C-alpha cells in the first residue's frame, strides 16, 4: 500500500473516531474540551496534509506556484468578539486574501473550514467548530515553528512535508520547510495544556 492510500485510510478512521466521540462524549469540563479540540485540530491537519499530497501545485510557468499550497492558519477573532479560530485554504490568487471558496470543505460536516474574524452571518455553510475559543474555551496557541506575524500557519507540500511559511520570493519554494519537529501547544482558559507534534521530513502528526 502506498503512502497516499494509507493517508486516506488514516483520515477515514480518524473521521469515524471523531464522529463517535462527538456524539457520545458529554463535555462537562475544560480538560475534556481541550482534548477534543486537540483531536479536531489533528484531524484537520491530517486532512490538509492528505489533500496536499494529492493536489500537487507545481507549475513550471508560475514562479510563485508554491503559494497555493494547502495551509491551516490560526487567526485572532475580531477584537469585539475575542478568541481564536483557524481556516484551511489554498491561496489560488496568491494575494493573501482568502475567500470562502478557496477553503477546504469538512468531510464530516460538509461545511467550509472558514470564518471571517469569527463574525456570525445568516449563511449556514461554515464549520462553527473551528471557532475553538468559543467551542472549546481555548485561550492561546503557541506554534514552535512559526515564522509569520500571525499566530501561525502550517503548509504541506505534495510529499506531505511541512512548511512554516509561504515565501513571497520567486522560486523560493523550500525556504521555510521545517528542519526540526514542530510543536503546537494548546492552552485553555484554565491553563490546561495539550501538545500536537508534526515531525520533520515525514510530516507525521500526533
SULTA-V895643 format. One record per residue. N is the residue number from 1. RES is the residue in one small letter. PSI is psi in degrees with one decimal (NA if undefined). Layout:
# SULTA-V895643
N;RES;PSI, N;RES;PSI
This chain:
# SULTA-V895643
1;x;131.0, 2;x;171.1, 3;x;-39.9, 4;x;-37.3, 5;x;-42.2, 6;x;-40.5, 7;x;-38.8, 8;x;-46.3, 9;x;-41.4, 10;x;-44.4, 11;x;-43.8, 12;x;-46.5, 13;x;-38.2, 14;x;-41.9, 15;x;-42.0, 16;x;-43.1, 17;x;-46.1, 18;x;-39.0, 19;x;-41.6, 20;x;-45.4, 21;x;-45.6, 22;x;-33.0, 23;x;-20.8, 24;x;-26.6, 25;x;130.4, 26;x;109.9, 27;x;101.5, 28;x;-13.4, 29;x;166.2, 30;x;-31.9, 31;x;-44.2, 32;x;-33.9, 33;x;-42.3, 34;x;-34.2, 35;x;-38.3, 36;x;-37.2, 37;x;-42.7, 38;x;-47.0, 39;x;-36.5, 40;x;-44.4, 41;x;-40.9, 42;x;-45.9, 43;x;-48.3, 44;x;-32.5, 45;x;-44.7, 46;x;-37.5, 47;x;-42.0, 48;x;-45.9, 49;x;-42.2, 50;x;-46.7, 51;x;-41.2, 52;x;-34.8, 53;x;-29.6, 54;x;-28.3, 55;x;79.1, 56;x;119.3, 57;x;-1.9, 58;x;133.3, 59;x;110.7, 60;x;-16.4, 61;x;-9.7, 62;x;111.3, 63;x;-7.8, 64;x;26.2, 65;x;-33.5, 66;x;-16.7, 67;x;-9.3, 68;x;2.0, 69;x;146.8, 70;x;132.1, 71;x;138.3, 72;x;127.4, 73;x;130.5, 74;x;136.3, 75;x;157.5, 76;x;141.3, 77;x;168.9, 78;x;141.1, 79;x;-40.6, 80;x;-24.7, 81;x;-46.8, 82;x;157.6, 83;x;-172.5, 84;x;147.5, 85;x;175.8, 86;x;158.6, 87;x;161.2, 88;x;123.0, 89;x;165.7, 90;x;118.3, 91;x;79.9, 92;x;-30.9, 93;x;-9.8, 94;x;32.2, 95;x;2.2, 96;x;-4.4, 97;x;102.0, 98;x;127.6, 99;x;163.4, 100;x;-37.9, 101;x;-12.7, 102;x;2.8, 103;x;160.1, 104;x;153.7, 105;x;128.4, 106;x;126.6, 107;x;-17.3, 108;x;-47.0, 109;x;-16.0, 110;x;22.2, 111;x;156.5, 112;x;138.7, 113;x;74.6, 114;x;144.2, 115;x;158.9, 116;x;97.0, 117;x;27.0, 118;x;15.0, 119;x;140.0, 120;x;149.7, 121;x;-178.0, 122;x;8.0, 123;x;120.8, 124;x;51.5, 125;x;17.8, 126;x;146.6, 127;x;110.7, 128;x;-15.1, 129;x;-19.5, 130;x;-9.9, 131;x;75.3, 132;x;-24.0, 133;x;-45.2, 134;x;-40.3, 135;x;-39.6, 136;x;8.9, 137;x;34.2, 138;x;128.8, 139;x;-40.5, 140;x;158.7, 141;x;129.4, 142;x;116.2, 143;x;115.9, 144;x;-28.9, 145;x;11.8, 146;x;127.7, 147;x;10.0, 148;x;177.3, 149;x;2.2, 150;x;-170.8, 151;x;-36.6, 152;x;155.1, 153;x;153.3, 154;x;110.0, 155;x;137.6, 156;x;140.8, 157;x;-178.6, 158;x;-5.2, 159;x;0.1, 160;x;9.3, 161;x;152.0, 162;x;138.9, 163;x;133.6, 164;x;-5.9, 165;x;157.8, 166;x;113.3, 167;x;153.1, 168;x;2.4, 169;x;142.9, 170;x;137.5, 171;x;15.8, 172;x;53.0, 173;x;-14.9, 174;x;8.6, 175;x;-38.0, 176;x;21.6, 177;x;132.8, 178;x;143.8, 179;x;-8.0, 180;x;164.6, 181;x;140.9, 182;x;128.4, 183;x;132.5, 184;x;105.8, 185;x;127.7, 186;x;129.0, 187;x;137.8, 188;x;-176.2, 189;x;0.4, 190;x;16.9, 191;x;20.3, 192;x;149.2, 193;x;138.3, 194;x;148.4, 195;x;135.6, 196;x;139.4, 197;x;135.2, 198;x;119.9, 199;x;147.5, 200;x;158.6, 201;x;-53.7, 202;x;-29.1, 203;x;13.9, 204;x;137.2, 205;x;130.0, 206;x;NA
